[in-house]
Amino acid sequence: MAEAAKIRKRVFKKYIPLTVMTVPGLLYLALNNYLPMFGIIIAFKNINYAKGIWGSDWIGLKNFEYLFKTSDAYEITRNTILYNVVFIIIGTLLSIGVAILLNEIKNRFLSRLYQSIILLPFLISMVIVSYLAYAGLSLETGFLNKTVLPFLGMREIDWYQESKYWPVILTLIHVWKGLGYSSIVYFAAIIGIDEEYYEAAKLDGASKWQQIRHITFPLLSPTITMLVLLSIGKIFHSDFGLFYQVTMNSGAIYSTTNVIDTYVYRGLKELGDIGMSAAAGLYQSVVGFALVHITNYLVGKFNKDNALF
């Protein structure tokens, strides 16, 4: 026992510098992520600003009851999940494809040039993206309405009043903006694959597609699993700028653009209903928390070698 205690003490002393280095990060995590969790109680109270948060009356699950009795809960949940599922599937496939194409460019200058070009949209503020979208979609001066549609012999479309077009528009903008970053992540994983695998495959007469199918995809699967798992964990969270700024907060298209994040914001800003907004936010967090653990369990069950946690 005494010897074991000495070993633990020696190990503790050895890692003191590393332990001290974690203190700022843990402090930030506590202040930014855990301390605000006390605000969860707002979802179960009828907030009276005169009484304060702690003094306000408890109302149990009435905020949740009010939320789920309206059609809003179904609509925002449906939109949030479906958009994210589409984003994950299309984004993952295109990112892997672009990463493989980048890996085929052997000229270092051109490879870096193309990486910089496709990464540029990721660095642009969503506010700027919203004005770029407006420049193309505006009824009065938009490029599509004044140039493209007349050229094709089609009538002008009031895009910000027609909800049916926005699932496609938002998907295109999301993919355009995020493709560069995610493809470079996959590209970094691909260049880490030992070239000897490909050389051996070439000697065996494997085609480029066979090399990709039997070498690149299997060795890339841990990275794909990790990124998809992280994306599923955030499937109940949406890009607020994409769904609020790009749509110009047009009420006519809420049926296909209203998601949980924008609903919480509007409920707090426009209706002043802090209790229902907190209930929607808590609903979002709890379901997202459950999803990441369920997904990780399934991944670990079917692919034990690549289990993350």
C-alpha positions as CSV (number, residue, x, y, z in Angstrom):
1,M,0.0,0.0,0.0
2,A,2.8,2.4,0.9
3,E,4.6,1.6,-2.3
4,A,1.4,2.2,-4.3
5,A,1.0,5.6,-2.5
6,K,4.6,6.5,-3.4
7,I,4.0,5.7,-7.1
8,R,0.8,7.8,-7.2
9,K,2.6,10.7,-5.5
10,R,5.5,10.4,-8.0
11,V,3.1,10.3,-11.0
12,F,1.2,13.3,-9.6
13,K,4.3,15.3,-9.3
14,K,5.4,14.3,-12.8
15,Y,2.2,15.7,-14.3
16,I,1.8,18.8,-12.2
17,P,2.8,21.1,-15.1
18,L,0.3,19.5,-17.4
19,T,-2.4,19.7,-14.7
20,V,-1.7,23.4,-14.1
21,M,-1.9,24.0,-17.9
22,T,-5.5,22.6,-17.9
23,V,-6.7,25.1,-15.2
24,P,-7.5,28.0,-17.6
25,G,-9.4,25.7,-19.9
26,L,-11.3,24.1,-17.1
27,L,-12.1,27.5,-15.6
28,Y,-13.4,28.8,-19.0
29,L,-15.5,25.6,-19.4
30,A,-17.0,26.1,-15.9
31,L,-17.8,29.8,-16.5
32,N,-19.0,29.5,-20.1
33,N,-20.7,26.1,-20.1
34,Y,-21.7,25.0,-16.6
35,L,-22.4,28.2,-14.7
36,P,-25.1,29.3,-17.2
37,M,-26.9,26.0,-16.6
38,F,-28.5,27.4,-13.5
39,G,-30.7,29.3,-16.0
40,I,-32.5,26.0,-16.7
41,I,-34.9,26.9,-13.9
42,I,-36.3,29.7,-16.1
43,A,-38.1,27.0,-18.2
44,F,-40.1,25.9,-15.1
45,K,-41.0,29.4,-13.8
46,N,-43.4,32.2,-14.7
47,I,-40.8,34.9,-14.8
48,N,-41.7,38.1,-13.0
49,Y,-39.0,40.7,-13.4
50,A,-40.1,42.5,-10.3
51,K,-39.6,39.3,-8.2
52,G,-36.4,38.2,-10.1
53,I,-35.6,34.7,-11.3
54,W,-35.4,33.0,-7.9
55,G,-38.5,34.8,-6.6
56,S,-40.8,34.0,-9.5
57,D,-43.5,31.4,-9.2
58,W,-42.8,27.8,-10.2
59,I,-45.3,26.6,-12.9
60,G,-43.9,23.1,-13.5
61,L,-44.1,22.0,-17.1
62,K,-46.6,24.6,-18.3
63,N,-44.0,26.3,-20.5
64,F,-43.4,23.0,-22.3
65,E,-47.2,22.3,-22.4
66,Y,-47.8,25.6,-24.1
67,L,-44.9,25.0,-26.6
68,F,-46.1,21.5,-27.6
69,K,-49.8,22.4,-27.8
70,T,-49.0,24.7,-30.7
71,S,-48.0,23.5,-34.2
72,D,-44.7,25.4,-33.7
73,A,-43.0,22.5,-31.9
74,Y,-43.6,20.0,-34.7
75,E,-42.7,22.6,-37.4
76,I,-39.4,23.7,-35.8
77,T,-38.4,20.2,-34.8
78,R,-39.1,18.9,-38.3
79,N,-37.2,21.7,-40.0
80,T,-34.3,21.5,-37.7
81,I,-33.8,17.7,-38.1
82,L,-34.5,17.5,-41.8
83,Y,-32.2,20.3,-42.7
84,N,-29.4,18.9,-40.6
85,V,-29.8,15.4,-42.0
86,V,-29.6,16.8,-45.5
87,F,-26.6,18.9,-44.6
88,I,-24.8,16.0,-43.0
89,I,-25.4,13.6,-45.9
90,I,-24.7,16.0,-48.8
91,G,-21.9,17.8,-46.9
92,T,-20.1,14.6,-46.0
93,L,-20.3,13.1,-49.5
94,L,-19.2,16.3,-51.3
95,S,-16.4,17.0,-48.7
96,I,-14.9,13.5,-49.2
97,G,-15.2,13.8,-53.0
98,V,-13.4,17.2,-53.0
99,A,-10.8,15.9,-50.6
100,I,-10.0,13.0,-52.9
101,L,-9.8,15.4,-55.9
102,L,-7.4,17.7,-53.9
103,N,-5.2,14.6,-53.1
104,E,-4.9,13.9,-56.8
105,I,-3.4,17.3,-57.5
106,K,0.4,16.8,-57.3
107,N,1.4,20.4,-58.0
108,R,1.9,21.9,-54.5
109,F,1.2,25.5,-55.6
110,L,-2.1,24.5,-57.4
111,S,-3.1,22.3,-54.5
112,R,-2.7,25.2,-52.0
113,L,-4.4,27.6,-54.4
114,Y,-7.5,25.5,-54.7
115,Q,-7.6,24.9,-51.0
116,S,-7.5,28.7,-50.4
117,I,-10.2,29.3,-53.0
118,I,-12.7,26.7,-51.6
119,L,-11.9,27.8,-48.0
120,L,-12.7,31.5,-48.7
121,P,-16.5,31.2,-48.3
122,F,-16.1,29.6,-44.9
123,L,-14.3,32.8,-43.8
124,I,-17.0,35.1,-44.9
125,S,-19.5,36.4,-42.3
126,M,-23.0,35.1,-42.6
127,V,-24.2,38.7,-42.7
128,I,-22.2,39.3,-45.9
129,V,-23.5,36.0,-47.3
130,S,-27.0,37.2,-46.6
131,Y,-26.5,40.3,-48.7
132,L,-24.8,38.3,-51.5
133,A,-27.9,36.1,-51.5
134,Y,-30.2,39.2,-51.5
135,A,-28.2,40.6,-54.5
136,G,-29.2,37.4,-56.4
137,L,-32.7,36.9,-55.1
138,S,-34.1,40.4,-54.7
139,L,-37.4,41.0,-56.6
140,E,-36.4,44.5,-57.6
141,T,-32.7,44.3,-58.5
142,G,-31.8,40.6,-58.0
143,F,-29.5,39.0,-60.6
144,L,-31.8,36.0,-61.0
145,N,-34.9,38.0,-61.5
146,K,-33.4,40.7,-63.8
147,T,-30.9,38.6,-65.8
148,V,-31.2,34.8,-65.5
149,L,-35.0,34.2,-65.4
150,P,-35.8,36.7,-68.3
151,F,-33.0,35.0,-70.4
152,L,-34.7,31.6,-69.8
153,G,-38.1,33.0,-70.6
154,M,-39.4,32.6,-67.1
155,R,-41.4,35.0,-64.9
156,E,-39.8,36.8,-62.0
157,I,-40.1,35.1,-58.6
158,D,-40.5,36.8,-55.2
159,W,-38.1,34.5,-53.5
160,Y,-38.7,36.0,-50.0
161,Q,-42.4,35.3,-50.2
162,E,-42.3,31.8,-51.6
163,S,-41.4,29.2,-49.0
164,K,-41.1,26.2,-51.3
165,Y,-37.8,27.3,-52.8
166,W,-35.9,27.8,-49.5
167,P,-35.0,24.2,-48.6
168,V,-32.9,24.1,-51.8
169,I,-31.6,27.7,-51.4
170,L,-30.5,27.1,-47.8
171,T,-28.9,23.8,-48.7
172,L,-26.9,25.3,-51.5
173,I,-25.7,28.2,-49.4
174,H,-24.7,25.9,-46.5
175,V,-22.8,23.5,-48.7
176,W,-21.1,26.4,-50.6
177,K,-20.0,28.0,-47.3
178,G,-18.9,24.9,-45.3
179,L,-17.5,22.7,-48.1
180,G,-14.0,24.1,-48.0
181,Y,-13.4,23.6,-44.3
182,S,-14.8,20.1,-44.1
183,S,-13.0,18.9,-47.2
184,I,-9.7,20.2,-45.9
185,V,-10.3,18.2,-42.7
186,Y,-10.8,15.0,-44.8
187,F,-7.9,16.0,-47.1
188,A,-5.6,16.2,-44.0
189,A,-6.7,12.7,-43.1
190,I,-6.1,11.4,-46.6
191,I,-2.5,12.7,-46.9
192,G,-1.8,10.9,-43.6
193,I,-2.4,7.5,-45.3
194,D,0.9,5.7,-46.1
195,E,1.7,5.9,-49.8
196,E,2.9,2.3,-49.7
197,Y,-0.7,1.1,-49.7
198,Y,-1.3,2.8,-53.0
199,E,2.0,1.7,-54.5
200,A,1.2,-1.9,-53.6
201,A,-2.3,-1.6,-55.1
202,K,-0.8,-0.2,-58.3
203,L,1.6,-3.2,-58.5
204,D,-1.5,-5.4,-58.2
205,G,-3.1,-3.6,-61.1
206,A,-5.8,-1.8,-59.0
207,S,-7.5,1.1,-60.8
208,K,-7.9,4.5,-59.2
209,W,-11.5,3.8,-58.2
210,Q,-10.4,0.5,-56.6
211,Q,-7.7,2.3,-54.7
212,I,-10.2,4.8,-53.4
213,R,-12.8,2.1,-52.6
214,H,-10.4,-0.4,-50.9
215,I,-7.8,1.9,-49.3
216,T,-9.0,5.5,-49.0
217,F,-12.5,4.8,-47.7
218,P,-11.6,2.2,-45.1
219,L,-8.7,4.2,-43.7
220,L,-10.8,7.3,-43.8
221,S,-13.7,5.7,-42.0
222,P,-12.6,6.7,-38.4
223,T,-12.5,10.4,-39.4
224,I,-15.8,10.1,-41.2
225,T,-17.3,8.4,-38.1
226,M,-16.0,11.0,-35.7
227,L,-17.2,14.0,-37.8
228,V,-20.6,12.5,-38.5
229,L,-21.0,11.6,-34.8
230,L,-20.2,15.2,-33.8
231,S,-22.6,16.5,-36.5
232,I,-25.4,14.2,-35.2
233,G,-24.7,15.5,-31.7
234,K,-25.6,19.0,-33.0
235,I,-28.5,17.9,-35.1
236,F,-30.9,19.9,-32.9
237,H,-28.8,23.0,-33.3
238,S,-28.9,25.1,-36.4
239,D,-26.8,27.8,-38.0
240,F,-28.6,30.9,-36.7
241,G,-27.1,33.2,-39.3
242,L,-28.1,30.9,-42.1
243,F,-31.8,30.7,-41.1
244,Y,-32.2,34.2,-39.7
245,Q,-29.9,36.5,-41.7
246,V,-30.0,34.8,-45.1
247,T,-33.8,34.6,-45.1
248,M,-34.0,38.2,-44.0
249,N,-36.4,37.1,-41.3
250,S,-39.3,37.0,-43.8
251,G,-42.4,35.8,-42.0
252,A,-43.9,34.5,-45.3
253,I,-41.4,31.6,-45.4
254,Y,-41.4,30.6,-41.8
255,S,-43.0,27.2,-42.6
256,T,-39.7,26.0,-44.2
257,T,-37.1,28.2,-42.5
258,N,-38.2,28.4,-38.9
259,V,-35.9,26.2,-36.7
260,I,-35.4,25.9,-33.0
261,D,-32.7,28.5,-32.7
262,T,-34.6,31.2,-34.6
263,Y,-37.8,30.3,-32.7
264,V,-36.1,30.8,-29.4
265,Y,-34.7,34.1,-30.5
266,R,-38.0,35.4,-31.9
267,G,-39.8,34.2,-28.8
268,L,-37.5,36.1,-26.6
269,K,-37.1,39.2,-28.8
270,E,-40.5,39.7,-30.3
271,L,-42.9,38.0,-27.8
272,G,-40.8,38.6,-24.7
273,D,-41.8,35.1,-23.5
274,I,-38.6,34.1,-21.8
275,G,-40.1,31.0,-20.1
276,M,-41.2,29.4,-23.4
277,S,-37.9,30.4,-25.0
278,A,-36.0,28.7,-22.2
279,A,-38.3,25.6,-22.5
280,A,-37.6,25.3,-26.2
281,G,-33.8,25.8,-25.6
282,L,-33.8,23.1,-22.9
283,Y,-35.8,20.7,-25.1
284,Q,-33.2,21.3,-27.9
285,S,-30.3,20.6,-25.5
286,V,-31.7,17.5,-23.9
287,V,-32.6,15.8,-27.2
288,G,-29.2,16.7,-28.7
289,F,-27.5,15.3,-25.6
290,A,-29.4,12.1,-25.9
291,L,-28.8,11.8,-29.6
292,V,-25.0,12.0,-29.3
293,H,-24.9,9.2,-26.7
294,I,-27.3,7.0,-28.6
295,T,-25.4,7.5,-31.8
296,N,-22.1,6.8,-30.1
297,Y,-23.5,3.7,-28.6
298,L,-24.6,2.4,-32.0
299,V,-21.2,3.3,-33.5
300,G,-19.4,1.5,-30.7
301,K,-21.7,-1.5,-31.0
302,F,-21.2,-2.0,-34.8
303,N,-17.6,-0.8,-35.0
304,K,-15.8,-1.4,-31.7
305,D,-12.4,-0.6,-33.0
306,N,-13.5,3.0,-33.8
307,A,-15.6,3.7,-30.7
308,L,-14.9,7.2,-29.6
309,F,-15.9,7.3,-25.9
